[in-house]
Amino acid sequence: MMLRGRLIRSAVIAATGLGSLLCAACNRPPAPDRGVWAEVDGQPIYRDQVERYHRSRTTAGGEAASQEQSLSFRMNILNELINNRILVAHASRARVTVSEAEVDTKVTELKSPYSPEEFQKKLSEQGLDVNSLRDEVRQSLIINKLINKEIVSKISVTEREIAEYYDRNKGNFNVPETQYHLAQIAVTPAVEPQVRNTKNDDARNPQAAERKIQALFARIRSGEDFSTVALEYSEDGRTAAGGGDMGFVPASALEANPLLRQAVAGLKPGQVSGILRSPIGYHIIKLLAREEAGQRPLSDPQVQSSIRQMLTNEREQLLRAAYLEDLRNHAKVVNYLAQKIQAANANPALVK
C-alpha cells in the first residue's frame, strides 16, 4: 500500500532520523547549543537531520523565497520528525516490529527503477548510505504497521455511507468515453542507458530482443503472473516499476495508435495480446479492465470499492491526527528551534 523522483523522501520521511536512535551517546540529553533542535522524552533530534530532509525536498521544489519561509519549512520538517519519534517509541511499547525480509523487500522496491550507479548517486545526494537507508526503511515500516494496527484495522464504512456519498457525487462516476485499463511488457532492441526492471535485464541488440520477448511470452502463456514478469523484465522505464500498468487509456487516445487499438479491440478483460512489433521494439499487452462510457451505477463493485477507499482514507487522516495528538499529550517534547525563533523575533536571520 511505495526512490524514483522523490526517492527516499517519500518512502522514508515517515521514519524518524535514525542517527540519534542508534548511537549510545543519544541516551544522554545533549545541550541545545550542540546542534540539537528538539528533544522527545530526552532523545535528541539534530539540526543536520532536519537539514538533510530540507535539502532533499528543496532539490525537487526549489529554495524558499525568504528567510521566514525557509525557517517555516524547517519547522514543518522538524515537527514531522518529532511526530515520528513519538510513533516509533509507542510502536516499541506496543511490540510492533518488522523482519529483515520485509526491509529487504522494500529496499529492493526502492532500488528497482535505478541502475546500481544511479541508486548510489541518489543515496549520496541525500546524505545516506545503504545501512542508514535500511535503518530508515525499517522505522518507516514500523510506523506503517502501527497505524494499520491501531487505526486502519478499526475503520468501518457502512453501505449507507457509501450510498450517501454516491448520491452527493454522482457526476464523478460519469465516464465520458470508453476507457481501457492496460498493462504492457516492452522489450527494446537497443541498449537502454537506464534499465528500470528489478532484474536489471536488458536486450542489447535485435536478436537478443526477439529471443527475450519470445521467452517472456511463453512464460505468460504458461500462467506466470503478468505484473511480476513486467516488474522483473520489462524495459519500459515508465511502467516496469508498476508491473507494466499503463493506467486507463481513453478510446480517443487509441485512435492515434492503430497497432495498439487493433490489439485491444480483440481482447476481453484479463486476456493478453500476442507479440506486437512497433518502431521502438516489442510489446505484450494485457487488458486489465474496460469501462464503457456512461453513468456508473452504485451497484457497480468498482464504484463501491472506490467510494469505500475514499471514505476510509478520509477517516484515517482524521483519526491519525487525533491519535498522534493524544500520543503527544503523553510525551515530553522540547522544540529548541521554536524557542530560538521566538527569541530572534526581531531578526529571524539570527537563528542558527
SVG drawing of the C-alpha trace seen along z (x, -y; Angstrom):
<svg xmlns="http://www.w3.org/2000/svg" viewBox="-28 -43 56 66">
<polyline fill="none" stroke="black" stroke-width="0.4" points="0.0,0.0 5.7,-2.6 13.3,-6.1 12.0,-7.5 11.9,-11.3 11.0,-11.5 13.3,-8.6 14.0,-8.3 12.0,-11.4 8.5,-9.9 9.3,-6.4 11.3,-7.2 10.3,-10.6 7.6,-8.7 10.5,-7.3 12.4,-9.1 16.0,-10.3 18.0,-7.3 21.4,-8.5 20.1,-9.6 18.3,-6.4 21.2,-4.1 24.1,-5.8 24.7,-5.2 25.5,-8.9 21.9,-9.7 20.8,-8.2 22.2,-11.4 20.3,-14.6 22.8,-16.9 22.9,-20.6 20.8,-22.7 23.9,-24.6 25.4,-21.4 23.1,-21.4 20.1,-19.8 16.9,-21.3 14.4,-19.2 14.1,-16.5 11.5,-13.9 11.5,-12.2 15.1,-13.2 16.1,-11.9 17.6,-14.5 16.7,-15.4 19.7,-17.1 19.8,-20.0 21.7,-18.0 18.8,-15.5 16.4,-18.4 18.8,-19.9 19.2,-16.6 15.4,-16.3 15.3,-20.0 18.0,-19.6 16.2,-16.5 12.9,-18.4 14.2,-21.7 16.2,-19.9 12.8,-19.0 10.9,-22.2 13.4,-25.0 14.6,-27.1 12.2,-29.2 11.7,-32.8 12.6,-34.3 14.3,-33.6 10.9,-33.3 9.7,-30.7 12.9,-28.7 12.6,-28.6 8.9,-27.7 9.8,-24.8 12.4,-23.6 9.9,-23.9 7.5,-21.7 10.1,-19.0 11.2,-19.1 7.6,-18.7 7.4,-15.6 10.5,-14.1 9.1,-14.8 5.9,-13.1 7.7,-10.1 9.9,-9.8 6.8,-9.6 5.2,-7.0 8.4,-4.8 8.6,-4.9 4.9,-3.9 5.4,-1.1 8.1,0.3 5.8,0.3 3.1,1.9 5.6,4.6 5.3,3.7 8.3,5.0 9.3,5.8 11.5,8.6 14.7,8.2 12.9,9.8 10.4,7.0 13.2,4.5 14.9,6.3 11.7,6.3 11.2,2.5 14.8,1.7 14.6,3.8 11.5,1.9 13.3,-1.4 16.3,-0.2 14.3,1.2 14.0,-1.9 17.7,-2.6 21.0,-1.1 23.4,-0.5 25.4,-3.6 22.2,-5.8 21.0,-4.4 24.3,-5.1 24.2,-8.6 20.7,-9.2 21.7,-7.9 24.8,-10.2 22.7,-13.2 20.5,-12.7 23.4,-12.0 22.6,-8.3 24.4,-5.0 22.9,-1.6 22.9,-0.9 21.3,-4.1 18.7,-3.6 17.9,-0.2 17.5,-1.7 15.2,-4.4 13.1,-2.0 12.8,0.3 11.5,-2.6 9.1,-3.7 7.7,-0.1 7.2,0.0 5.2,-3.3 3.0,-2.0 2.4,1.2 1.5,-0.7 -1.0,-2.9 -2.5,0.1 -2.9,2.0 -4.3,-0.8 -6.2,-2.9 -6.8,-1.4 -7.9,2.0 -10.6,0.4 -12.2,-1.7 -15.6,-0.6 -17.5,-2.1 -21.2,-1.2 -23.3,-0.6 -25.4,-3.6 -22.4,-5.9 -21.4,-4.6 -24.8,-5.3 -25.0,-8.8 -21.6,-9.6 -22.6,-8.4 -25.8,-10.5 -23.8,-13.6 -21.1,-12.9 -22.9,-11.2 -21.1,-13.4 -17.8,-11.9 -19.0,-8.5 -20.0,-9.5 -17.4,-8.2 -17.4,-10.5 -15.9,-7.8 -14.9,-4.2 -11.6,-3.6 -9.2,-0.7 -7.1,0.2 -3.9,1.6 -0.6,3.1 2.4,3.9 5.7,5.8 8.1,4.0 11.5,5.1 13.7,2.8 16.4,3.9 19.0,1.3 21.0,0.8 18.9,-1.1 21.0,-3.6 18.7,-3.2 17.2,0.2 14.2,0.0 13.3,3.6 14.2,5.5 16.5,8.0 18.4,5.2 17.8,7.3 18.3,5.5 18.2,6.9 21.2,5.2 20.6,6.0 17.7,7.0 18.4,10.7 18.5,10.7 15.3,8.6 13.4,11.1 14.7,14.1 13.7,12.3 10.2,11.3 9.5,14.8 10.7,16.2 8.6,13.8 5.5,14.5 6.0,18.2 6.1,17.6 2.9,15.6 1.2,18.2 2.3,20.9 0.4,19.0 3.1,16.8 1.8,13.5 1.9,10.7 2.7,7.9 5.6,9.9 7.1,10.7 6.8,7.0 8.3,5.8 11.3,8.2 11.9,7.9 10.0,5.1 12.3,2.4 9.7,-0.4 11.0,-2.9 7.6,-4.4 5.7,-1.3 8.0,1.5 8.2,0.5 4.4,0.7 4.2,4.1 3.6,2.8 0.5,0.8 -0.3,-1.9 -3.4,-3.2 -6.7,-3.9 -6.3,-4.9 -9.4,-6.6 -10.6,-5.3 -9.8,-8.5 -6.1,-8.1 -6.0,-4.7 -7.0,-6.2 -3.5,-7.6 -2.0,-4.2 -3.6,-1.7 -1.4,1.2 -2.5,0.8 -6.1,0.2 -6.3,3.3 -4.7,5.4 -7.0,4.1 -10.1,4.5 -9.7,8.2 -9.2,8.6 -11.5,9.3 -10.6,8.2 -7.9,10.5 -6.7,11.5 -3.2,10.9 -2.3,10.0 0.2,11.7 3.6,10.1 3.3,6.7 6.2,5.1 6.5,1.3 9.2,-1.1 10.7,-1.0 10.6,2.7 8.3,5.5 5.2,5.4 2.8,7.7 -0.4,6.0 -2.8,7.1 -6.4,5.7 -7.0,5.4 -10.4,3.8 -12.7,1.9 -15.1,-0.9 -17.9,-1.8 -19.0,-5.4 -21.9,-6.5 -23.1,-6.7 -21.5,-4.1 -24.3,-2.8 -24.0,-2.4 -24.3,1.3 -21.0,1.4 -18.5,3.2 -15.7,0.8 -17.8,-2.2 -18.5,-0.8 -14.8,0.1 -13.6,-3.4 -16.0,-5.1 -15.2,-2.8 -11.5,-3.5 -12.1,-7.3 -14.1,-7.3 -11.6,-5.1 -8.8,-7.4 -10.6,-10.5 -11.4,-8.8 -7.9,-7.5 -6.5,-11.0 -8.7,-12.4 -8.1,-9.5 -4.4,-9.5 -4.2,-13.2 -6.2,-12.7 -4.2,-9.6 -0.9,-11.5 -2.1,-14.4 -3.1,-12.1 0.4,-10.5 2.0,-13.9 0.0,-14.8 1.8,-12.0 5.3,-12.8 7.8,-15.3 8.7,-17.5 11.1,-20.4 11.4,-22.3 14.6,-24.3 14.3,-25.7 10.9,-27.2 12.5,-28.7 15.3,-30.2 12.9,-31.7 10.8,-33.2 13.9,-34.7 15.0,-36.1 11.6,-37.5 13.0,-40.8 15.5,-39.2 14.9,-35.5 18.2,-35.6 20.0,-35.2 18.6,-31.7 21.4,-29.1"/>
</svg>
